[in-house]
Structure formats: structure tokens, C-alpha cells
Amino acid sequence: MESGMPLSDRQRALIRESWQRVSGSPEVRRWGFLSCCCRLFDLDPDLLPLFQYNCKQFASPQECLSTPEFLDHIRKVMLVIDAAVSHLENLSCLEEYLCNLGKKHQAVGVKVESFSTVGESLLYMLEKCLGTAFSPDVREAWSKLYGAVVKAMQRGWETLPEGD
């Protein structure tokens, strides 16, 4: 997987250490991801309609955030981040999966540009969960990792179905 500049050993260590702190505690994990999602809707309220479950249009982010379907979506996002952290030495093994994930997001109306808002929300969540441990070096490492994941997902937009 192309990521521009590869992650250094130090950056991989910072990512692993910070993710272990965030994901190790169920309370921190739940609070962190809900704060990330609140931040996402604060930054771009137009994303709320993308989260329709059972054809229900939500009147507010809080209404959406409390549904079991949305909480399941958060769990799936956590799994993608876990996979990326687990494969820091070989992100290319996730290429096909992430490309297909990009296609799925495109199919439901997500715009590529929305991933920068998601990235800002992820960094916000990490900063809130890690406090003073969220150093500029940790921010840079996570930004590089997230950039690599988004580039792979973005290739899902660029891939034309066979026969076209």
C-alpha cells in the first residue's frame, strides 16, 4: 500500500502505544468513539443523512448515536483501525479489503472529501483520550497511517467494474 513516506519504526511504536491506551479500556473506547462521532457531525452535519437505518431519517446526531446500528458501525470502524495498527509493517496486505471498503462507502453516497473530516474527528478523539500523551509526533504518525488507509479506500472510487 502506498502511503507516500513510509512509517518509521518510531512512528509505528507511537501508533501501537497510543492505540493500546485508547482501545484497551472499554469505557475510554466507547467514550472516545462517541466523541469522535459527535465531532464528525459538528464538523459536517451533512453527513448525518448517510446514517439511515431501517429507512429512518434522524432529526439529530444524538438520535443517530444512540441506535444499535450506529454503535455496530462504530465497532466496525474500530476493527478497521485495529487491522491497520496490527499490520503496520505490511499495510499492503489490507489493500484489497480497503479498496472494497471504499467502494461500499461510495455506493452509499459517501464523498471522498468526507474522509478528511473523518480524519480530523479521529485525531480529535485521540487527543481527547490521550491528553498530554497526544504529542505532535503522535499526531504526525496517526496522520500518516490514516492517509495510507484513505488512499487505499480512495482507490475503490477509482476502480471501474469489469466490462466498463
Phi, psi and chi 1 to 4 in degrees:
 res  aa     phi    psi   chi1   chi2   chi3   chi4
   1 MET       -  128.7  175.8 -177.4  -48.4      -
   2 GLU   -77.2  136.5  -59.7  167.4   21.5      -
   3 SER  -135.3   21.1   62.8      -      -      -
   4 GLY    75.8 -112.4      -      -      -      -
   5 MET   -87.6  132.0  -64.0  175.8   10.3      -
   6 PRO   -67.7  157.7   20.4  -26.6      -      -
   7 LEU   -71.9  136.9  -68.2  164.7      -      -
   8 SER   -78.8  166.9   68.0      -      -      -
   9 ASP   -57.8  -41.6  -70.0  -18.7      -      -
  10 ARG   -62.9  -43.1  170.3  103.0  173.3  103.1
  11 GLN   -65.1  -40.6  -71.8  173.0  -38.6      -
  12 ARG   -62.0  -40.6  -71.9 -168.4  -64.0  -91.6
  13 ALA   -65.0  -41.8      -      -      -      -
  14 LEU   -62.8  -41.4  -72.4  170.6      -      -
  15 ILE   -64.4  -47.7  -70.2  168.7      -      -
  16 ARG   -61.6  -46.4  -78.9 -167.6 -176.7   95.3
  17 GLU   -62.6  -46.1  178.8 -175.6  -44.0      -
  18 SER   -68.4  -39.0   58.4      -      -      -
  19 TRP   -67.8  -36.6 -171.6 -117.7      -      -
  20 GLN   -62.4  -40.5 -176.2  175.7   22.5      -
  21 ARG   -65.1  -40.5  -72.2 -177.6   65.3 -172.6
  22 VAL   -76.5  -44.2  170.0      -      -      -
  23 SER   -88.0  -11.4   66.5      -      -      -
  24 GLY   -72.0  -25.7      -      -      -      -
  25 SER  -109.0  122.0  163.1      -      -      -
  26 PRO   -58.8  -37.1  -22.7   31.2      -      -
  27 GLU   -66.6  -46.0  -57.4   84.2   35.4      -
  28 VAL   -63.9  -43.0  170.9      -      -      -
  29 ARG   -60.5  -49.1 -176.6  174.8   54.7 -135.9
  30 ARG   -64.9  -48.9 -179.2  175.6  166.9   85.6
  31 TRP   -61.5  -43.3  175.5   84.4      -      -
  32 GLY   -61.8  -45.4      -      -      -      -
  33 PHE   -72.5  -34.2  -87.1   92.6      -      -
  34 LEU   -67.8  -37.9  -72.0  176.0      -      -
  35 SER   -67.0  -35.7   70.8      -      -      -
  36 CYS   -62.0  -43.8  176.7      -      -      -
  37 CYS   -69.4  -39.3  -65.5      -      -      -
  38 CYS   -60.9  -43.0  -72.9      -      -      -
  39 ARG   -62.4  -40.2  178.7   73.7  171.4  161.3
  40 LEU   -57.3  -48.0  177.7   69.9      -      -
  41 PHE   -72.5  -28.9  -65.9  132.4      -      -
  42 ASP   -65.7  -42.5  -73.9  -14.0      -      -
  43 LEU   -71.7  -35.9  -68.3  171.6      -      -
  44 ASP  -145.7   85.5 -170.0   -8.3      -      -
  45 PRO   -60.4  -20.6  -16.2   24.5      -      -
  46 ASP   -68.9   -9.6  -68.3  -23.0      -      -
  47 LEU   -78.8  -21.8  -67.4  175.1      -      -
  48 LEU   -53.6  -44.1 -175.8   60.3      -      -
  49 PRO   -62.6  -17.7  -22.9   32.3      -      -
  50 LEU   -70.2  -19.6  -65.6  174.6      -      -
  51 PHE  -101.9   69.5  -65.7   95.9      -      -
  52 GLN  -104.3  126.0  -64.5 -179.8   38.2      -
  53 TYR  -118.2  133.0  -58.4  108.6      -      -
  54 ASN    54.2   40.1  -58.1  -40.9      -      -
  55 CYS    60.3   22.7  -60.9      -      -      -
  56 LYS   -94.5  127.4  178.6  174.4  172.2   55.1
  57 GLN   -91.7  124.6 -174.8   72.2   29.5      -
  58 PHE   -85.9  139.3  -62.9  107.3      -      -
  59 ALA   -81.2  -24.0      -      -      -      -
  60 SER  -149.7  157.9   70.1      -      -      -
  61 PRO   -58.4  -39.1  -26.5   34.9      -      -
  62 GLN   -60.5  -37.7  -69.6   72.1   26.2      -
  63 GLU   -63.7  -42.4 -173.5 -178.5   -2.3      -
  64 CYS   -66.5  -44.9  176.7      -      -      -
  65 LEU   -62.1  -20.6  -66.6  170.9      -      -
  66 SER   -92.7   -1.6   65.4      -      -      -
  67 THR   -82.3  146.2   65.2      -      -      -
  68 PRO   -60.1  -33.3  -18.8   26.7      -      -
  69 GLU   -66.2  -40.4  -65.3   88.0   -6.8      -
  70 PHE   -68.8  -41.1 -170.3   80.5      -      -
  71 LEU   -62.0  -35.1  -64.7  174.1      -      -
  72 ASP   -66.8  -37.3 -172.6   53.6      -      -
  73 HIS   -62.4  -42.1 -172.5   85.1      -      -
  74 ILE   -60.0  -42.4  -68.6  173.2      -      -
  75 ARG   -59.5  -40.0 -175.7 -171.9   60.0   77.1
  76 LYS   -68.2  -38.5  -70.0  174.5 -175.5  175.7
  77 VAL   -61.6  -42.3  170.2      -      -      -
  78 MET   -59.0  -39.8  177.2   79.7  139.5      -
  79 LEU   -65.7  -37.7  -69.3  173.9      -      -
  80 VAL   -65.4  -43.8  171.9      -      -      -
  81 ILE   -65.0  -43.0  -63.8  171.3      -      -
  82 ASP   -56.7  -43.9  -81.2  -23.6      -      -
  83 ALA   -62.7  -43.6      -      -      -      -
  84 ALA   -63.8  -43.3      -      -      -      -
  85 VAL   -65.5  -38.9  172.0      -      -      -
  86 SER   -68.5  -22.8  -63.7      -      -      -
  87 HIS  -116.5   33.5  -66.0   89.3      -      -
  88 LEU   -58.7  -33.4  -72.5  172.2      -      -
  89 GLU   -77.0  -18.7  -84.0   79.8   21.4      -
  90 ASN  -145.5   64.7 -175.8   17.4      -      -
  91 LEU   -63.2  -22.6  -71.0  171.0      -      -
  92 SER   -62.7  -22.9   61.7      -      -      -
  93 CYS   -67.9  -14.9   72.3      -      -      -
  94 LEU   -95.7   -2.3  -60.6  174.7      -      -
  95 GLU   -53.0  -53.7  178.6   75.1   27.8      -
  96 GLU   -63.7  -43.7 -176.4  178.7  -11.1      -
  97 TYR   -59.3  -47.7  170.4   75.0      -      -
  98 LEU   -68.8  -36.4  -67.4  171.7      -      -
  99 CYS   -62.1  -44.2 -175.3      -      -      -
 100 ASN   -66.5  -36.0  -73.1  -28.8      -      -
 101 LEU   -63.8  -38.4 -169.7   58.3      -      -
 102 GLY   -61.7  -43.3      -      -      -      -
 103 LYS   -60.0  -41.4  -73.6  178.4 -169.7  176.9
 104 LYS   -63.7  -41.2  -72.0  178.4 -176.8  177.6
 105 HIS   -66.1  -38.3  -79.8   76.7      -      -
 106 GLN   -63.1  -41.1 -179.5 -171.9   36.5      -
 107 ALA   -62.9  -27.5      -      -      -      -
 108 VAL   -97.1    6.9  -63.7      -      -      -
 109 GLY    99.2    7.6      -      -      -      -
 110 VAL   -71.2  136.3  176.0      -      -      -
 111 LYS   -94.3  144.4  -55.2  -77.9 -174.8 -110.4
 112 VAL   -53.9  -38.1  171.3      -      -      -
 113 GLU   -61.5  -25.1  -59.6   79.9   35.7      -
 114 SER   -66.6  -21.2  -63.2      -      -      -
 115 PHE   -69.2  -24.2  -75.0  107.9      -      -
 116 SER   -69.7  -34.9   64.6      -      -      -
 117 THR   -67.3  -40.1  -53.5      -      -      -
 118 VAL   -62.7  -41.8  173.6      -      -      -
 119 GLY   -61.8  -43.3      -      -      -      -
 120 GLU   -60.6  -39.1  -72.3  178.9   48.6      -
 121 SER   -68.6  -39.1  -60.3      -      -      -
 122 LEU   -62.6  -46.6  173.9   64.1      -      -
 123 LEU   -63.0  -38.2  -67.6  173.7      -      -
 124 TYR   -60.7  -46.7  174.1   83.4      -      -
 125 MET   -61.6  -44.9 -178.1  -93.2  -57.8      -
 126 LEU   -62.0  -42.3  -69.8  166.0      -      -
 127 GLU   -62.0  -44.2 -178.7  178.6   10.3      -
 128 LYS   -67.5  -38.9  -66.3  -60.6  171.9 -165.4
 129 CYS   -75.6  -35.6  -70.8      -      -      -
 130 LEU   -91.4  -20.3  -64.2  170.5      -      -
 131 GLY    61.6 -130.6      -      -      -      -
 132 THR   -67.3  -16.7   57.9      -      -      -
 133 ALA   -73.5  -10.8      -      -      -      -
 134 PHE   -85.6   81.2 -170.5   70.2      -      -
 135 SER   -83.6  168.2   67.2      -      -      -
 136 PRO   -57.4  -34.0  -28.4   36.9      -      -
 137 ASP   -67.3  -39.0  -70.3  -18.2      -      -
 138 VAL   -66.0  -43.1  172.2      -      -      -
 139 ARG   -58.3  -46.2  174.3 -177.3  -74.9  -81.4
 140 GLU   -63.7  -42.0 -179.6 -176.8  -10.0      -
 141 ALA   -62.3  -47.2      -      -      -      -
 142 TRP   -65.5  -36.7  -85.1   99.2      -      -
 143 SER   -62.9  -40.4  -67.0      -      -      -
 144 LYS   -66.9  -43.5  -75.6  174.5   89.1  173.5
 145 LEU   -63.3  -48.1  174.6   60.0      -      -
 146 TYR   -61.0  -40.0 -177.1   74.5      -      -
 147 GLY   -59.5  -40.0      -      -      -      -
 148 ALA   -66.1  -41.5      -      -      -      -
 149 VAL   -63.7  -45.1  168.2      -      -      -
 150 VAL   -65.1  -40.4  168.7      -      -      -
 151 LYS   -59.5  -41.0  -79.2 -175.4 -179.3 -177.4
 152 ALA   -66.9  -42.9      -      -      -      -
 153 MET   -65.2  -37.3  -70.8  178.6   68.9      -
 154 GLN   -62.8  -30.0 -165.9  168.7   -3.1      -
 155 ARG   -63.1  -21.7  -75.7 -170.6  -89.4  -76.8
 156 GLY   -64.4  -31.2      -      -      -      -
 157 TRP   -72.8  -32.6  -91.4 -102.2      -      -
 158 GLU   -85.8  -16.7  -60.9  163.2   -1.2      -
 159 THR   -82.6  121.2  -54.2      -      -      -
 160 LEU   -86.8  142.6  -66.1  174.5      -      -
 161 PRO   -60.5  150.8  -14.5   23.9      -      -
 162 GLU   -60.9  142.0  -70.9 -175.7   21.6      -
 163 GLY    97.0  -11.4      -      -      -      -
 164 ASP   -87.3      -  -75.4   -5.3      -      -
